[in-house]
Amino acid sequence: MEKKFPLIALLVVVLALGLVILPKKENPAEITPKALLNAMNDKTRYLTADQVTHRIIENDPTLCLIDLRPAKDFKTFNLPGSVNLSPDSLLSASAQELYNQHGKDVVLLSNADLISERAWLLLTRYAVKRLYVLKGGMNEWSRTILNEQTLPSTASSSDLELQQFRSAARQYFTGEGPATAATEAPKPAAESVPVARKSPSTHGGC
């Protein structure tokens, strides 16, 4: 019985040495709480539906759209070039490869703001650069781009130009004329919003 104690003590020492020698698993670098607070107060992280739409139509090579909606919603309707990621996989190695692409602006989107805001907070904490949120998500994008809005007679020239842009964008994404697209435009939903017909891919690619 007494002979077992030296063996146990030796085993404990060996295990302790192993913990010291083995390399520690490194976590992604985190920014300071003060830097995170400053980033949260910076509203330039938001991109409007018009801004994102313009960059899609112009085939902007710096745009990387990360769609955080459920896969079934993404397959039903998605923005051209977008990549579908589960919120649970945001810190995976494959996801980090997307964020670390040189010269890319990463734009997070969901149905509304809640999920994409949480994702933005998480990734900003881990110092992901050039990170943005589609303001209002796909609900706002659908309302802004797919639904025709009537302007008052007092509308300014800039308002009229914006309406013309949205009308052209609606035809681009639906393949139909403005009037027809307006009557068939889907209503915003809490969990799912129809996806643009322009992109048949269910995988996307930044």
Secondary structure, DSSP 8 states (H G I E B T S, - for coil): -TTHHHHHHHHHHHHHHHHHHS----------HHHHHHHHT-GGGEE-HHHHHHHHHTT-TTEEEEE-S-HHHHHHS--TT-EE--GGGTTSHHHHHHHT-TT-EEEEE-SSSHHHHHHHHHHHHTT--SEEEETTHHHHHIIIIIS-----TT--HHHHHHHHHHHHHHHHHHSS-HHHHHHH-----SS-----TT---SS---
